[in-house]
Amino acid sequence: MKNILALGFLFFLISCNTKSQEIQKTDDSNWDAYIANYENGSGSTTLNMELKKVAPKTDLPYILITGVTFSNCTQEGFPEKEEFNNLYKVSDEVETTISKLTKMELAGTFTYQCERLNYYYINDTTQIRSKLTALYKSKFSNYKYYINIKPDKNWDAYLNFLYPNEEIQESMSNQKVIEQLQNGGDDLTKSRQVDHWLYFSNEKNRALFEKQITQNGFKIELKEKIDDPDKPFKLHISRDDKVDPESISKITLDLRKRAKEFEGDYDGWETYIVK
């Protein structure tokens, strides 16, 4: 079970370090990252979000999970800054070895409790274990290595483990807005007007949502009908709130949940910089 973890911008440290050196593979990839709570602590996941659109790929029916345990790690179980380059070298060598043996797709990376594992979907398992074992022993003998190969034709490892759940996706989306605010010097703990947009399939459901949400202090800024075949009834609401990660995620998750009860979609938020 994973739950989103509020660790300030450690999320962006992990994300930026990984993106800059490893994950910009192809034009059709969309790499993102998140940190979440697991049974024994926090873990960082970096993944190609774009694969959700095509998973499972029938020509890549096996999952290869491989990586190393590192001793140069923080109290939270993440690599120390100087350890990142070493781990990138391991990943690069591993990927080169795999690519010479079979068709492959890197789905993501999971870092947890001083262990960093890459998740590859592969077409053929022949010689994979023996070649990787030889690589780890010859070039990275100072690390404890891990190799797990198994069938995964439904891509469960990607869809049900690496891919973020709804709560984490909400937090990831909010973090992108928060990062822009912080770049402008925003004090996220100060309340200010925060605007939200929602869309509904019919006017009755929008009215029911309005009635419920105004009881929670939200103000109706605008409601109109737009040219949309599915959800043409637009609603713009606002309320004074803080926008630190924990505060804004609670708000947006609640709005999204309430909107679904009335067959509506929550479409995000925006605010201005407060210093």
N, C-alpha and C positions, 0 to 999 in steps of 0.2 A: 504493500500500500504506500503510495507516495502522495505527499501533500506539499503545497507550495511553501517555500521557506523565505521569510523576509530577512535578507542579509544585505540590505542596502544595495550597493552597486558591485558587490562581489560577483554578481551575475554578469556584469559587463566586463569585469576583469577576465573571467574565464572565457567569455564569448570572444572578446577582442584578441586575446592571446591565441586562441584556436583559429579564428578566422584568418588572421594575418599570415599564418604559416602553413596551414594544413588543408583547409576545407573548401577552398575555392577551386573546385574540380572542373565543373562544366557550366556552360551557359544556362542549362535547364535545371540547375540546382538552386535551392533556397535554404541556406544554412542558418540555423538559429540555435539558441542555447537557453537552458534554464537550470536553476538549482532547486532541489526539493528535499524534503525530509523523508528518510527511509527508516527502517527498523533500528539501525545502529548509528544513525547520524545523517548528515547532509551529503548529498551526491550531486554531481554536475553531469548533465546530459547535453551533448551537442549532436544535432541531427539534421539531415536533409529533409525539410518539411515538404518539399515538392514530391517526394516519393509517395506520399499519401494518395495522390491522384492516380497512380499507376499500380499500386500494391494490391495483390501480390503479382510479381512478375513470374510467369510460369516457367521461363527459361532459367530461373535462378531459385531452385527449390531447396537449397541447403543454406543453413546459417553457420558461419564460422565466427566464433567469439574468441578473440585472442589478444593478449597484451601482457603487461608485466606489473609486478608489485615493486614500488619504489620506497626507499627508506627516507629520502629527503623530502618529507612532507610536513604540512602544517598540522596544528592540533585538530583541525576540522577534517583532515584526511585528504587535502588537496596538495598538489605539487608546490614546493617552494619555487620562487621565481626562477632561480638558476637551474631548476630541474626540467623546466619546460622544453628547452632545446634538446636535452638528452632524450626525452620522450618522443619528440618529433622525429628524431633520427631513427628510433626504434620503429615507429609507425611507417616511416618512409621505406625502410628496408623490408619490413613485413609486406607492405603493399606491393613493392617491386617483385618480391618472391611469389606472391599469390598470382599476380597478373601474368607471370610467365607460365603458369600452370593451368589457368582456367579463366573463363569470363567471370567478372566480379563487379559488385556494386557496394561501395562503402555507404552503409545506412546511417551510422552514427557512432559516437564514442561515449562511454560511461566511466566517470571517475568517482571512486567511492572507497573510503577506508584505505587510502594509500595504494590503490590499484587502478590502473587505467586500461580499459578494454575497448577494442574496436570491434564493431559488428559488421561483418561482410556477408552479403548474399552471393553465393557462388553456384556455378553450373556443374562442376565436377569436383569430387573430393579426392581423386587419385593423387597420391604422393604429398598431399597438403601437410599432413601431420609430420611426416618424416622430414620434409624440406624445412618446415618452420622450426622443428626441434633442432635440426642441425644449425640453422641460422642463429637461434637464441644461444646455443651452446658455444658457437664459434665467435660471435661478435658481441653478445650481450650477456656474458657469463656472470656478470655481477648482479643481474636481476633474476628473481624468481619468475618464471614464465607460466602462462596459462593458455591452453588450447582446448577448445570444445567445438566439435563438429557434429551437427545433427540435422535431420530433415526438418524443414519448416516451410512447406509449400504454401501455407496460408499467411506467411510472414507475421506470425504472432509476436515474435520478438520485437519487430518494428512497430506494429500497430497497437500492441497491448502493453509494451514496456517502454520503448524509447519515445513513442509519440505522446505528447502531453495530453492530460485529461482536460476537461472543460475549465476547471478552476485554474490550472496552470496556464492554459492558453490565455485566459483573461488577464492573469498577472503579467504575462509576457507582452501582451498588447499594451497594458497600462505602463509597463516599464519604458516602452519606446517613447510615449508622450512625456513621462517623467524625466527621461534623459534630456529631452529638448528643453524642458523647463529648467533643469539644473544647469544646463549649459548657459542659460541666460541669467544665472545667479538667483534662482527662485528659492525662497524659504518654504519648503513643502509643508511645514507644520502650521502655517498661517492660513486661516480660513479665507475663502474668496468665492465669488460666484463660479460655479461649475455647471456647464451646459451639457445636456444629454439629448440624444435623438433616438426616436423609436418609430417603428412602422407596423401598421396593423392591416389585417385583411378586410375588416369591415368597421363601420363607424360605431356600432354598438359596443364591440370589444374595446375600442379605443376609449369610449366614454366610461366603461367599467374600470378600465385601468386608471384613467384620470381621477376618478372618485377615490380609488384606493390610494393612489400615490400622493394626492394633495393632503391626505390625512397624515402623511409622513413629512410634511413641511416643504414639499416640492411646489414650485410655481409653474403654471402653464404659460410658456412664452409665445408659442405659436402652434396652431393646428390647421392643417390644410390637406386638400386632396391633390395628389400628384399623378402623373402619367406612369403608373406602374401596374402591370396586370395582376400581380400577386398580392402586394401589400401597398395599396395606394393612399392609405390614411396615415399621414405623417404627424408626429407629435414632437415638439421641442419643449423640454422642461428644464428647470434650473433649481439650484439650491446652494446655499453657502456651505462649503465643506473644506476640510483639509485634503491635500492630494499626495501625502506620503504613501508609499506602496501599500501598507497594510490598510489604511483608511479607504483609499480609493478602490481597492480591490473588493472590499466588503460591499461598497456601494454598487459597483458595476455588476457584481455577481448577483446581488439582490434584485437589481433592476432587470437583468437578463432573465432571472427565474420568474419574476412577476409577469414580465412581458409574455413569456411562453405560456403562462396560464391563460392568457387571453389571445393566443395564436398570433403573438406579435414578435418582432425582432428588435433587439437592442443594437444600435449602430454606432456606439462610441460616445466619447466626451471630449470637451476641450475647455480651456480656461486661459487666463492671462497670467503673466509673471508677477509675483509678489515678492519683494525683497525685504 
